[in-house]
Amino acid sequence: MTKVRLFTTPICPYCMTLKKFLQEKGVDFELIDVSEDLEAQNEMVEKTKQSTVPVLDIDGEFIVGFDRKAIVEKLNIKD
């Protein structure tokens, strides 16, 4: 089973859009608030060299931002 984690903050509009998109597509994911979880924030920055959200981790492959095309391809879902 594909493991999906969404690194986000509560005030990020792009994060909210991506969360809604994943929910509409029926994708199970773990929501990680990096404003509250410093360890997760450090992991995100270390692996992506970025401090911006949203960041999507799909089985260890990180996608920075709401890159719809990359997400659809990686999750093999219909857009």
N, CA, C and O atoms as a GROMACS GRO file, in nm:
protein
  316
    1MET      N    1   0.083  -0.119   0.000
    1MET     CA    2   0.000   0.000   0.000
    1MET      C    3   0.088   0.125   0.000
    1MET      O    4   0.190   0.131   0.069
    2THR      N    5   0.047   0.223  -0.076
    2THR     CA    6   0.121   0.347  -0.088
    2THR      C    7   0.108   0.427   0.041
    2THR      O    8  -0.001   0.446   0.095
    3LYS      N    9   0.223   0.475   0.090
    3LYS     CA   10   0.224   0.559   0.210
    3LYS      C   11   0.233   0.704   0.165
    3LYS      O   12   0.328   0.743   0.096
    4VAL      N   13   0.135   0.784   0.205
    4VAL     CA   14   0.129   0.924   0.166
    4VAL      C   15   0.125   1.011   0.291
    4VAL      O   16   0.042   0.991   0.380
    5ARG      N   17   0.216   1.108   0.296
    5ARG     CA   18   0.218   1.204   0.407
    5ARG      C   19   0.215   1.345   0.348
    5ARG      O   20   0.285   1.374   0.251
    6LEU      N   21   0.133   1.431   0.407
    6LEU     CA   22   0.121   1.568   0.363
    6LEU      C   23   0.175   1.660   0.473
    6LEU      O   24   0.116   1.669   0.581
    7PHE      N   25   0.285   1.727   0.443
    7PHE     CA   26   0.344   1.825   0.535
    7PHE      C   27   0.276   1.958   0.507
    7PHE      O   28   0.273   2.004   0.393
    8THR      N   29   0.222   2.020   0.611
    8THR     CA   30   0.137   2.136   0.593
    8THR      C   31   0.144   2.231   0.712
    8THR      O   32   0.208   2.201   0.814
    9THR      N   33   0.079   2.345   0.699
    9THR     CA   34   0.052   2.434   0.812
    9THR      C   35  -0.096   2.471   0.806
    9THR      O   36  -0.157   2.465   0.699
   10PRO      N   37  -0.154   2.509   0.918
   10PRO     CA   38  -0.298   2.537   0.919
   10PRO      C   39  -0.339   2.661   0.839
   10PRO      O   40  -0.456   2.675   0.804
   11ILE      N   41  -0.246   2.751   0.809
   11ILE     CA   42  -0.282   2.876   0.741
   11ILE      C   43  -0.244   2.877   0.593
   11ILE      O   44  -0.260   2.980   0.527
   12CYS      N   45  -0.196   2.767   0.540
   12CYS     CA   46  -0.150   2.760   0.401
   12CYS      C   47  -0.266   2.728   0.308
   12CYS      O   48  -0.321   2.618   0.314
   13PRO      N   49  -0.304   2.822   0.219
   13PRO     CA   50  -0.416   2.794   0.129
   13PRO      C   51  -0.387   2.683   0.027
   13PRO      O   52  -0.477   2.609  -0.010
   14TYR      N   53  -0.262   2.671  -0.017
   14TYR     CA   54  -0.225   2.565  -0.110
   14TYR      C   55  -0.234   2.428  -0.043
   14TYR      O   56  -0.271   2.329  -0.106
   15CYS      N   57  -0.201   2.426   0.084
   15CYS     CA   58  -0.212   2.302   0.162
   15CYS      C   59  -0.358   2.258   0.172
   15CYS      O   60  -0.389   2.140   0.156
   16MET      N   61  -0.446   2.353   0.198
   16MET     CA   62  -0.588   2.323   0.208
   16MET      C   63  -0.642   2.270   0.076
   16MET      O   64  -0.723   2.177   0.074
   17THR      N   65  -0.598   2.330  -0.034
   17THR     CA   66  -0.641   2.286  -0.167
   17THR      C   67  -0.591   2.145  -0.196
   17THR      O   68  -0.667   2.062  -0.247
   18LEU      N   69  -0.466   2.117  -0.163
   18LEU     CA   70  -0.410   1.984  -0.186
   18LEU      C   71  -0.479   1.880  -0.097
   18LEU      O   72  -0.508   1.769  -0.143
   19LYS      N   73  -0.505   1.915   0.028
   19LYS     CA   74  -0.574   1.824   0.118
   19LYS      C   75  -0.712   1.789   0.062
   19LYS      O   76  -0.752   1.672   0.061
   20LYS      N   77  -0.785   1.889   0.016
   20LYS     CA   78  -0.918   1.866  -0.042
   20LYS      C   79  -0.908   1.778  -0.167
   20LYS      O   80  -0.990   1.688  -0.186
   21PHE      N   81  -0.810   1.804  -0.252
   21PHE     CA   82  -0.788   1.725  -0.373
   21PHE      C   83  -0.766   1.579  -0.338
   21PHE      O   84  -0.829   1.491  -0.397
   22LEU      N   85  -0.679   1.552  -0.242
   22LEU     CA   86  -0.650   1.414  -0.202
   22LEU      C   87  -0.774   1.346  -0.145
   22LEU      O   88  -0.800   1.229  -0.174
   23GLN      N   89  -0.850   1.419  -0.065
   23GLN     CA   90  -0.972   1.363  -0.008
   23GLN      C   91  -1.073   1.330  -0.117
   23GLN      O   92  -1.136   1.224  -0.114
   24GLU      N   93  -1.089   1.421  -0.214
   24GLU     CA   94  -1.183   1.398  -0.325
   24GLU      C   95  -1.144   1.277  -0.409
   24GLU      O   96  -1.230   1.209  -0.464
   25LYS      N   97  -1.013   1.251  -0.419
   25LYS     CA   98  -0.964   1.137  -0.497
   25LYS      C   99  -0.961   1.008  -0.416
   25LYS      O  100  -0.925   0.903  -0.468
   26GLY      N  101  -0.998   1.016  -0.288
   26GLY     CA  102  -1.003   0.897  -0.204
   26GLY      C  103  -0.867   0.847  -0.160
   26GLY      O  104  -0.849   0.729  -0.130
   27VAL      N  105  -0.769   0.938  -0.155
   27VAL     CA  106  -0.633   0.901  -0.116
   27VAL      C  107  -0.621   0.909   0.036
   27VAL      O  108  -0.649   1.012   0.096
   28ASP      N  109  -0.579   0.799   0.097
   28ASP     CA  110  -0.550   0.800   0.240
   28ASP      C  111  -0.414   0.864   0.262
   28ASP      O  112  -0.317   0.830   0.195
   29PHE      N  113  -0.409   0.958   0.356
   29PHE     CA  114  -0.282   1.025   0.382
   29PHE      C  115  -0.274   1.065   0.528
   29PHE      O  116  -0.375   1.079   0.597
   30GLU      N  117  -0.150   1.083   0.572
   30GLU     CA  118  -0.123   1.132   0.707
   30GLU      C  119  -0.098   1.281   0.696
   30GLU      O  120  -0.015   1.325   0.617
   31LEU      N  121  -0.168   1.360   0.775
   31LEU     CA  122  -0.152   1.504   0.777
   31LEU      C  123  -0.052   1.542   0.885
   31LEU      O  124  -0.070   1.506   1.002
   32ILE      N  125   0.053   1.614   0.847
   32ILE     CA  126   0.158   1.651   0.942
   32ILE      C  127   0.170   1.803   0.946
   32ILE      O  128   0.205   1.866   0.846
   33ASP      N  129   0.140   1.862   1.061
   33ASP     CA  130   0.148   2.006   1.079
   33ASP      C  131   0.290   2.043   1.122
   33ASP      O  132   0.328   2.023   1.237
   34VAL      N  133   0.368   2.097   1.028
   34VAL     CA  134   0.508   2.127   1.058
   34VAL      C  135   0.524   2.252   1.147
   34VAL      O  136   0.633   2.280   1.195
   35SER      N  137   0.414   2.326   1.167
   35SER     CA  138   0.422   2.438   1.261
   35SER      C  139   0.418   2.388   1.406
   35SER      O  140   0.457   2.460   1.498
   36GLU      N  141   0.372   2.265   1.424
   36GLU     CA  142   0.364   2.203   1.557
   36GLU      C  143   0.468   2.093   1.578
   36GLU      O  144   0.505   2.064   1.692
   37ASP      N  145   0.514   2.032   1.470
   37ASP     CA  146   0.603   1.915   1.478
   37ASP      C  147   0.740   1.951   1.422
   37ASP      O  148   0.765   1.940   1.302
   38LEU      N  149   0.830   1.994   1.511
   38LEU     CA  150   0.962   2.039   1.471
   38LEU      C  151   1.044   1.927   1.407
   38LEU      O  152   1.119   1.952   1.313
   39GLU      N  153   1.030   1.805   1.456
   39GLU     CA  154   1.102   1.692   1.399
   39GLU      C  155   1.060   1.668   1.254
   39GLU      O  156   1.144   1.645   1.167
   40ALA      N  157   0.931   1.675   1.228
   40ALA     CA  158   0.880   1.658   1.091
   40ALA      C  159   0.925   1.774   1.003
   40ALA      O  160   0.959   1.754   0.886
   41GLN      N  161   0.926   1.894   1.059
   41GLN     CA  162   0.973   2.011   0.983
   41GLN      C  163   1.119   1.992   0.943
   41GLN      O  164   1.157   2.020   0.830
   42ASN      N  165   1.200   1.946   1.035
   42ASN     CA  166   1.342   1.922   1.005
   42ASN      C  167   1.358   1.814   0.898
   42ASN      O  168   1.442   1.828   0.809
   43GLU      N  169   1.278   1.708   0.906
   43GLU     CA  170   1.283   1.602   0.806
   43GLU      C  171   1.248   1.658   0.668
   43GLU      O  172   1.316   1.629   0.570
   44MET      N  173   1.142   1.738   0.662
   44MET     CA  174   1.098   1.796   0.536
   44MET      C  175   1.207   1.883   0.473
   44MET      O  176   1.236   1.871   0.354
   45VAL      N  177   1.267   1.969   0.553
   45VAL     CA  178   1.371   2.060   0.503
   45VAL      C  179   1.494   1.980   0.462
   45VAL      O  180   1.555   2.009   0.358
   46GLU      N  181   1.531   1.881   0.541
   46GLU     CA  182   1.648   1.798   0.510
   46GLU      C  183   1.631   1.724   0.377
   46GLU      O  184   1.724   1.717   0.298
   47LYS      N  185   1.513   1.670   0.354
   47LYS     CA  186   1.491   1.587   0.235
   47LYS      C  187   1.457   1.666   0.110
   47LYS      O  188   1.480   1.619  -0.001
   48THR      N  189   1.404   1.787   0.126
   48THR     CA  190   1.363   1.864   0.009
   48THR      C  191   1.448   1.989  -0.014
   48THR      O  192   1.445   2.048  -0.122
   49LYS      N  193   1.523   2.028   0.087
   49LYS     CA  194   1.601   2.153   0.083
   49LYS      C  195   1.508   2.274   0.068
   49LYS      O  196   1.550   2.380   0.022
   50GLN      N  197   1.382   2.255   0.108
   50GLN     CA  198   1.280   2.361   0.100
   50GLN      C  199   1.215   2.377   0.237
   50GLN      O  200   1.203   2.281   0.313
   51SER      N  201   1.173   2.499   0.266
   51SER     CA  202   1.102   2.521   0.392
   51SER      C  203   0.957   2.563   0.368
   51SER      O  204   0.886   2.601   0.461
   52THR      N  205   0.914   2.554   0.243
   52THR     CA  206   0.777   2.593   0.210
   52THR      C  207   0.686   2.470   0.207
   52THR      O  208   0.732   2.358   0.184
   53VAL      N  209   0.559   2.492   0.231
   53VAL     CA  210   0.459   2.386   0.224
   53VAL      C  211   0.358   2.423   0.118
   53VAL      O  212   0.346   2.540   0.084
   54PRO      N  213   0.284   2.329   0.064
   54PRO     CA  214   0.276   2.189   0.102
   54PRO      C  215   0.390   2.106   0.044
   54PRO      O  216   0.446   2.138  -0.061
   55VAL      N  217   0.421   2.000   0.114
   55VAL     CA  218   0.514   1.898   0.064
   55VAL      C  219   0.444   1.764   0.080
   55VAL      O  220   0.392   1.731   0.187
   56LEU      N  221   0.445   1.688  -0.027
   56LEU     CA  222   0.382   1.557  -0.027
   56LEU      C  223   0.490   1.450  -0.034
   56LEU      O  224   0.577   1.455  -0.121
   57ASP      N  225   0.485   1.355   0.056
   57ASP     CA  226   0.577   1.241   0.058
   57ASP      C  227   0.497   1.118   0.015
   57ASP      O  228   0.409   1.071   0.087
   58ILE      N  229   0.530   1.068  -0.103
   58ILE     CA  230   0.463   0.948  -0.154
   58ILE      C  231   0.568   0.837  -0.160
   58ILE      O  232   0.653   0.834  -0.249
   59ASP      N  233   0.560   0.746  -0.064
   59ASP     CA  234   0.656   0.635  -0.055
   59ASP      C  235   0.801   0.683  -0.061
   59ASP      O  236   0.885   0.621  -0.126
   60GLY      N  237   0.830   0.794   0.008
   60GLY     CA  238   0.967   0.843   0.016
   60GLY      C  239   1.008   0.936  -0.097
   60GLY      O  240   1.120   0.988  -0.096
   61GLU      N  241   0.920   0.958  -0.193
   61GLU     CA  242   0.948   1.055  -0.300
   61GLU      C  243   0.873   1.183  -0.267
   61GLU      O  244   0.751   1.182  -0.250
   62PHE      N  245   0.948   1.292  -0.258
   62PHE     CA  246   0.889   1.418  -0.214
   62PHE      C  247   0.852   1.506  -0.332
   62PHE      O  248   0.929   1.522  -0.426
   63ILE      N  249   0.731   1.564  -0.325
   63ILE     CA  250   0.683   1.659  -0.424
   63ILE      C  251   0.655   1.789  -0.349
   63ILE      O  252   0.572   1.792  -0.258
   64VAL      N  253   0.726   1.895  -0.388
   64VAL     CA  254   0.710   2.025  -0.324
   64VAL      C  255   0.604   2.104  -0.399
   64VAL      O  256   0.609   2.117  -0.521
   65GLY      N  257   0.508   2.157  -0.325
   65GLY     CA  258   0.401   2.235  -0.385
   65GLY      C  259   0.290   2.144  -0.438
   65GLY      O  260   0.300   2.022  -0.432
   66PHE      N  261   0.186   2.207  -0.489
   66PHE     CA  262   0.073   2.131  -0.544
   66PHE      C  263   0.099   2.112  -0.692
   66PHE      O  264   0.040   2.179  -0.777
   67ASP      N  265   0.188   2.017  -0.722
   67ASP     CA  266   0.221   1.981  -0.860
   67ASP      C  267   0.123   1.871  -0.901
   67ASP      O  268   0.151   1.752  -0.889
   68ARG      N  269   0.009   1.915  -0.950
   68ARG     CA  270  -0.102   1.824  -0.979
   68ARG      C  271  -0.061   1.710  -1.072
   68ARG      O  272  -0.093   1.594  -1.046
   69LYS      N  273   0.011   1.743  -1.179
   69LYS     CA  274   0.051   1.641  -1.277
   69LYS      C  275   0.140   1.535  -1.212
   69LYS      O  276   0.119   1.415  -1.231
   70ALA      N  277   0.239   1.578  -1.136
   70ALA     CA  278   0.330   1.484  -1.070
   70ALA      C  279   0.256   1.398  -0.968
   70ALA      O  280   0.284   1.278  -0.955
   71ILE      N  281   0.163   1.458  -0.896
   71ILE     CA  282   0.088   1.384  -0.794
   71ILE      C  283  -0.001   1.279  -0.858
   71ILE      O  284  -0.005   1.164  -0.814
   72VAL      N  285  -0.072   1.318  -0.962
   72VAL     CA  286  -0.162   1.225  -1.034
   72VAL      C  287  -0.082   1.108  -1.090
   72VAL      O  288  -0.124   0.993  -1.080
   73GLU      N  289   0.034   1.138  -1.150
   73GLU     CA  290   0.119   1.031  -1.207
   73GLU      C  291   0.171   0.939  -1.099
   73GLU      O  292   0.164   0.817  -1.112
   74LYS      N  293   0.224   0.996  -0.991
   74LYS     CA  294   0.285   0.915  -0.885
   74LYS      C  295   0.182   0.828  -0.814
   74LYS      O  296   0.210   0.714  -0.779
   75LEU      N  297   0.061   0.882  -0.794
   75LEU     CA  298  -0.043   0.805  -0.725
   75LEU      C  299  -0.126   0.720  -0.820
   75LEU      O  300  -0.210   0.641  -0.777
   76ASN      N  301  -0.101   0.738  -0.950
   76ASN     CA  302  -0.174   0.663  -1.053
   76ASN      C  303  -0.326   0.678  -1.035
   76ASN      O  304  -0.400   0.580  -1.028
   77ILE      N  305  -0.369   0.805  -1.028
   77ILE     CA  306  -0.511   0.835  -1.015
   77ILE      C  307  -0.557   0.920  -1.133
   77ILE      O  308  -0.476   0.982  -1.201
   78LYS      N  309  -0.687   0.920  -1.156
   78LYS     CA  310  -0.745   1.001  -1.263
   78LYS      C  311  -0.759   1.145  -1.214
   78LYS      O  312  -0.793   1.172  -1.099
   79ASP      N  313  -0.731   1.236  -1.307
   79ASP     CA  314  -0.743   1.378  -1.274
   79ASP      C  315  -0.878   1.431  -1.319
   79ASP      O  316  -0.907   1.549  -1.300
   0.00000   0.00000   0.00000
